Amino acid sequence: MASTSKHHGDVAIWIEKVINSCETPLQEIAARKLTQQFEIQYRDIDRELNFSLSKKLRAALDNKFYSRIDKLVEKISNPE
């Protein structure tokens, strides 16, 4: 699935949806690469806007990563 719009705001929203749907480390790596490509593709937009959108996407990636790690630690700490 790909973003249907080329507008930077729409693409950022689509990438955030991709990030939120990640379930494995490999998917997170792909989403991180997608974020990096977004930063390259839209580097010519307003500098502050690019920084703000990139920061939001990177925060979503970090939240997803740490959430997954927390679940693994919980699983290890409380084996059933």
WOWO-V875681 format. One record per helix or strand of 2 or more residues. SS is the DSSP state (A for helix, B for strand). FROM is the first residue (numbers start at 1). TO is the last residue. Records with the same first field share a line. If there is no record, write none. Layout:
SS: FROM-TO  FROM-TO
//
This chain:
A: 8-21  25-41  47-77
//
